[in-house]
């Protein structure tokens, strides 16, 4: 069977995606003819996430970025016409839904003329299948992890067997009320049976990941899947709840499997950096971490990983440092302890944050802290609490997001209930200048201005706060002040 996989990606988001990459490998194992189209290097808007983050002083300006010279949809049409697939499978997140619809609209005539089947998957399809069901060109919606079942489904279609009862899918069926056969969920994937994440189909540029001020040849390795925590701004708790009857949502790969993957990927691609994909790496059992240490110490290739503040202790960070961890991310999200605990369901204290930061610095691991602005019912005073704790922590980097009420999160329902958003809102990328909430005490310009000045508040002397306050304004005078303060910031950071 000829299958075209489509990764709907935001511009310059360079991390090998797990699901669609492994589906490709599984299809190739089965003997299918598979090609991949991805949108990473197309100009999708005025500025990419990388450029927006650099403007907000979250890292050094990356310089001029590469963009494909042709139009994204025109290239996609050519790809479909040249390859002539039997099936097109899209991987879609909520912020890339508009990319998906643009691509599908561009080939609608070709799809209808040649009877090409269209399938969609990804987190947004799993959480909001009804959104995709409204599109008349969509035939199949994956509502469960589908690395193993999608090849089976393609096999049945190719052999003209009935595929309407495969678990984990909505299948279009004109003979049913509502037009869809809705099947129950399928058991969660055993990630130890999955192939390594092969970066090959994304091209050489996809391996060059900006990290700590320079481009590094990087590979991605899936360490674990799922999360044990229940943050209210995240969809993970909903997916964990859905998974209760079909498997354990949080899964760490076995140590032998990881060793096998490292041996293969390092031998083939010779990376100088590894991006380790685990939402909470240090939440793994202690024995697993010790066994992991014994395996990875033979590679010691520099790497990035993330985890929660409450998972950090001296022994774990000592091990990470010895393994050559050079970048670590942890979430602050809000500097107000009460708000963080009662509204965000994150129970660690500021004292624990300070202790975690002290431990990372003790072992020389560069680290970033994440901060989110504009939560429902958040106040300017609460944001100031975040600035205060960050001034005490002094991380090497700060990632500042605008709160975005993604589908499936508890806080999205809170926003709907309090008329802060429309129920059918489709959210954008949280690094863009889009603030979706109304009736919440902040304007979009206020939060965008705050986002770009948070690093200034954290880094520059407190006596400069009145000037930084003026730099929050998205006006000519505010921009002039911001650009002058940016020079001071670059000098302090050594970025000049």
Long-range contacts (C-beta under 8 A, 24 or more apart in sequence): 1-32, 1-33, 1-86, 1-87, 1-154, 1-155, 1-157, 1-158, 2-32, 2-33, 2-34, 2-83, 2-84, 2-85, 2-86, 2-87, 3-27, 3-32, 3-33, 3-34, 3-35, 3-85, 3-86, 3-87, 3-88, 3-89, 3-154, 4-34, 4-35, 4-36, 4-37, 4-79, 4-80, 4-83, 4-85, 4-87, 4-88, 4-89, 5-34, 5-35, 5-36, 5-37, 5-88, 5-89, 5-91, 6-36, 6-37, 6-38, 6-76, 6-88, 6-89, 6-90, 6-91, 6-100, 6-103, 7-36, 7-37, 7-38, 7-39, 7-40, 7-91, 7-202, 8-39, 8-90, 8-91, 8-92, 8-93, 8-96, 8-97, 8-99, 8-100, 8-103, 8-122, 9-38, 9-39, 9-40, 9-96, 9-99, 10-39, 10-40, 10-44, 10-48, 10-49, 10-95, 10-96, 10-99, 10-429, 11-39, 11-40, 11-41, 11-42, 11-43, 11-44, 11-45, 11-48, 11-49, 11-50, 11-67, 12-40, 12-41, 12-48, 12-49, 12-50, 12-65, 13-40, 13-49, 14-40, 14-206, 14-208, 14-209, 14-210, 14-218, 15-209, 15-220, 15-275, 15-277, 16-197, 16-198, 16-199, 16-202, 16-206, 16-219, 16-220, 17-91, 18-197, 18-222, 18-225, 18-277, 19-91, 19-121, 19-122, 19-145, 19-146, 19-147, 20-89, 20-91, 20-121, 20-122, 21-197, 21-198, 21-201, 22-147, 22-194, 22-195, 22-197, 23-89, 23-121, 23-146, 23-147, 23-150, 23-151, 24-198, 24-201, 25-195, 25-198, 26-147, 26-148, 26-150, 26-151, 26-195, 27-150, 27-151, 27-154, 29-151, 29-195, 30-151, 30-154, 30-155, 32-151, 32-154, 35-79, 35-83, 35-85, 35-201, 36-201, 36-202, 37-75, 37-76, 37-79, 38-201, 38-202, 38-206, 39-72, 39-96, 39-99, 39-103, 40-202, 40-206, 41-66, 41-67, 41-68, 41-205, 42-67, 42-68, 42-71, 42-72, 42-75, 43-67, 43-68, 43-72, 44-72, 44-99, 45-432, 49-429, 49-431, 49-432, 50-210, 52-431, 52-432, 52-433, 53-399, 53-431, 55-452, 56-400, 56-451, 56-452, 56-454, 56-455, 57-452, 57-455, 57-456, 57-486, 57-489, 58-397, 58-398, 58-399, 58-400, 58-455, 59-210, 59-212, 59-213, 59-397, 60-213, 60-490, 60-493, 60-495, 62-210, 66-205, 72-99, 72-102, 72-103, 73-102, 73-103, 73-106, 74-106, 76-103, 76-106, 76-107, 77-106, 77-107, 77-110, 80-107, 80-110, 80-116, 81-110, 84-114, 85-116, 86-116, 86-117, 86-157, 86-158, 87-116, 87-117, 87-118, 87-119, 87-154, 87-157, 88-116, 88-117, 88-118, 88-119, 89-118, 89-119, 89-120, 89-121, 89-150, 90-118, 90-119, 90-120, 90-121, 90-122, 91-120, 91-121, 91-122, 92-120, 92-121, 92-122, 92-124, 92-125, 92-132, 93-122, 93-123, 93-124, 94-123, 94-124, 94-128, 94-406, 94-407, 94-426, 94-427, 95-427, 95-428, 95-429, 95-430, 97-124, 97-131, 97-426, 98-426, 101-135, 104-135, 104-137, 104-138, 108-137, 111-137, 112-137, 117-157, 119-150, 119-153, 121-146, 121-150, 123-235, 123-239, 124-407, 126-239, 127-235, 127-238, 127-239, 127-407, 127-408, 128-407, 128-408, 129-170, 131-426, 133-170, 133-179, 133-180, 138-172, 139-171, 139-172, 140-169, 140-170, 140-171, 140-172, 141-169, 141-170, 142-168, 142-169, 143-168, 143-169, 143-170, 143-185, 144-168, 144-169, 144-185, 144-186, 144-188, 144-246, 145-186, 145-188, 145-189, 146-186, 147-189, 147-194, 148-189, 148-193, 149-186, 185-242, 185-243, 185-245, 185-246, 186-246, 187-246, 187-247, 188-243, 188-246, 188-247, 188-248, 188-249, 188-251, 189-225, 190-251, 191-222, 191-224, 191-225, 191-251, 191-253, 192-253, 192-254, 192-257, 194-222, 196-221, 196-261, 196-264, 196-265, 197-221, 197-222, 197-265, 199-269, 207-269, 207-271, 209-273, 209-275, 211-273, 211-304, 211-327, 212-326, 212-327, 212-366, 213-495, 216-271, 216-272, 216-273, 216-302, 217-269, 217-270, 217-271, 217-272, 217-273, 218-271, 218-272, 218-273, 218-274, 218-275, 219-265, 219-266, 219-269, 219-271, 219-273, 219-274, 219-275, 220-274, 220-275, 220-276, 220-277, 221-258, 221-261, 221-262, 221-265, 221-274, 221-275, 221-276, 221-277, 222-253, 222-277, 222-278, 223-252, 223-253, 223-258, 223-276, 223-277, 223-278, 223-281, 223-305, 224-250, 224-251, 224-252, 224-253, 224-277, 224-278, 224-279, 224-280, 224-281, 224-284, 225-249, 225-250, 225-251, 226-250, 226-251, 226-279, 227-279, 227-280, 228-280, 228-283, 229-280, 229-308, 229-345, 229-346, 230-345, 231-333, 231-344, 231-345, 231-346, 232-343, 232-344, 232-345, 232-409, 232-410, 232-411, 232-414, 233-333, 233-344, 233-372, 233-375, 233-403, 233-405, 233-406, 233-409, 233-410, 233-411, 234-406, 234-409, 235-406, 235-407, 235-408, 235-409, 236-279, 237-410, 238-408, 238-409, 239-408, 250-283, 252-278, 252-284, 252-285, 252-288, 255-288, 255-291, 255-292, 255-295, 258-292, 258-295, 259-295, 262-295, 262-296, 262-299, 266-299, 266-301, 271-301, 272-301, 272-302, 273-301, 273-302, 273-303, 273-304, 274-301, 274-302, 274-303, 274-304, 275-303, 275-304, 276-303, 276-304, 276-305, 278-305, 278-306, 278-307, 279-306, 280-306, 280-307, 280-308, 280-311, 281-305, 281-306, 281-307, 281-311, 282-307, 282-308, 282-311, 282-312, 282-316, 283-307, 283-308, 283-311, 289-316, 289-319, 290-319, 293-319, 293-322, 293-323, 296-323, 297-322, 297-323, 300-324, 302-326, 303-327, 304-328, 304-329, 305-329, 306-330, 308-348, 309-348, 309-352, 309-353, 309-356, 310-347, 310-348, 310-352, 312-355, 312-356, 312-359, 312-360, 313-359, 314-359, 314-362, 317-359, 317-360, 317-362, 317-363, 317-365, 318-363, 320-363, 320-365, 321-363, 321-364, 321-365, 325-365, 326-365, 326-366, 327-365, 327-366, 327-367, 327-368, 328-360, 328-365, 328-366, 328-367, 328-368, 329-367, 329-368, 329-369, 329-370, 329-399, 330-356, 330-367, 330-368, 330-369, 330-370, 331-369, 331-370, 332-369, 332-370, 332-371, 332-386, 332-389, 332-390, 332-393, 333-370, 333-371, 333-372, 334-371, 334-372, 334-375, 334-378, 334-382, 334-385, 334-386, 335-371, 335-382, 335-383, 335-384, 335-385, 335-386, 335-387, 335-388, 335-389, 335-390, 336-381, 336-382, 336-385, 336-386, 339-375, 339-377, 339-378, 339-382, 343-375, 343-376, 343-377, 343-411, 344-375, 345-410, 350-389, 353-389, 353-393, 354-389, 354-392, 354-393, 357-393, 357-394, 357-395, 366-396, 366-397, 367-395, 367-396, 367-397, 368-395, 368-396, 368-397, 368-398, 368-399, 369-393, 369-395, 369-397, 369-398, 369-399, 370-398, 370-399, 370-400, 370-401, 371-398, 371-399, 371-400, 371-401, 371-454, 372-400, 372-401, 372-402, 372-403, 372-430, 373-400, 373-401, 373-402, 373-403, 373-442, 373-447, 373-450, 373-451, 373-454, 374-402, 374-403, 374-435, 374-437, 374-440, 374-442, 374-447, 375-403, 375-411, 376-403, 376-411, 376-414, 376-415, 376-418, 376-420, 376-437, 376-440, 377-440, 378-403, 378-440, 378-441, 378-442, 379-441, 383-450, 386-454, 387-454, 387-457, 387-458, 390-454, 390-457, 390-458, 391-457, 391-458, 394-458, 398-454, 398-455, 398-458, 400-451, 400-454, 400-455, 401-430, 401-431, 401-451, 402-430, 402-431, 402-432, 402-433, 402-434, 402-435, 402-447, 402-448, 402-451, 403-430, 403-435, 403-437, 404-428, 404-429, 404-430, 404-434, 404-436, 405-436, 405-437, 445-474, 446-472, 448-474, 449-473, 449-474, 449-478, 452-482, 453-482, 455-489, 456-482, 456-485, 456-486, 456-489, 459-489, 459-492, 459-493, 460-485, 460-488, 460-489, 460-492
